[in-house]
Amino acid sequence: MSFETYYPEQRQMLNAAVIRRPRLLPDDTYEAQVEVGVGARVGLKDVIARGYAPAPYTLVDAGRFFGLKQASELDPLLAVQPGDFVERMQVLAQKGRRRLQSPVTGRVVLIDGANILLQEESSSVELEAGVNGQVIEIRPERGVVIETMGALFQGVWGNGKRAISTLRFAPEAGLETLQTDELDFDYRGAIIITKQPLTLKSLMVMAEQSFAGMIAPSLETTLIPDAMRAPGAILLTEGIGSMRMSLLVAQFLEGMEGRQATLDALWEEGGSTRPELIVNVPLTDIRPSPPLLNLSLQLGMMVRVARADGVSIFGKVISVPRNPVMLENGLKLQCAQIETVSGERIFAPLSNIEIPGR
């Protein structure tokens, strides 16, 4: 394998770019309608599509509740029929003073023998644009594709949630050093950036202070369930572990502080979907270019290297040996030689190299 044919992973970190993103309702949404047309200008929180989420079913065993010996004994006890709408706690059937009440609000779908099948009331789903931009394509009954211009940063891991708010940096000492009642109201509802790994305490502060989201370098494996349950979106810039935020990432995000942004923490293990941050930035008269995808490794390219200790470092590619290189761990691998931002020269396996984006 030669470096001309090697395509590293790419995670975009761009100050300005043309970005096209589909905004789609969930696959199982029904009676969906797209509210905008091609060419429409949309704002961050404009509703672009609506529909209904499928309602769950609940099976009520009336025979067991009343201790019936035959299913036919239920018929004279029924207070409802298939198709009836019922409120929660409404009586479905009654025998003397014993009343069988509906556990949900919904509709009676079926009465089969001594069983009553209920379907809960459907909840409406509204899809927001999530970015300021222009609709360039309609996906019937699903949503749209929006083109926007702004800054783009892609992370390593996300908890699958979305937030739209203003970017704020946490205090240098960390959120854990502050008591709940000492936090400034500027943090409430904001997307908070911290250079330190997330802890259980910082996740608790997030919930207590109603942060819309958090951007952090890392968190320990044991905290993943807590992060998934967190009320807001979470994006990790470095990965799972206890790494601090790399200098270049911190500098990039510092340039975005105070701006409105969309944090989309959708992430698929082993998939192509990456958690990302799209930031509204002042644009010049010159239209920025779309991100360059599928770039091969090139000399002089700035890359990000994942080290064995879990820390990410940035550097420039200065050579790519034709033959595999023997590393300190005894493995002989295809490598690139990287000059780090501190001036150190190291050999990094090609599989550990990412391109921050162009």
Buried (B, 14 or more C-beta within 10 A) or exposed (E): EEBEEBEBEBBBBBBBBBBEBEBBBEEEBEEBEBBBEEEBEBEBEBEBBBBBBEBEEBEBEBBEBBEBEEBEBBEEBBBBEEEEEBEEEBEBBBBEEEBBBBEBBBBBBEBEEBBBBBBBBBEEBEBBBBBBBBBEEBBEBBBBBBBBBBBBBBBBBBBBBBBBBBBBBBBEEBBBEBEEEEBEEEBEBBBBBBBBBBBBEBBBBBEEBEBBBBBBBBBBEEBEEBBEEBBBBBBBBBBBBBBBBBEBBBEBBEEBEEBBBBBBBBBEEEEEEBBBBBBBBEEEEEEBEEBEEEBEBEEEBBBBBBEEEEBBBBBBBEBBEEEEBEBEEEEEBBBBBBBBEEEEEBBBBBEBBBBBBB
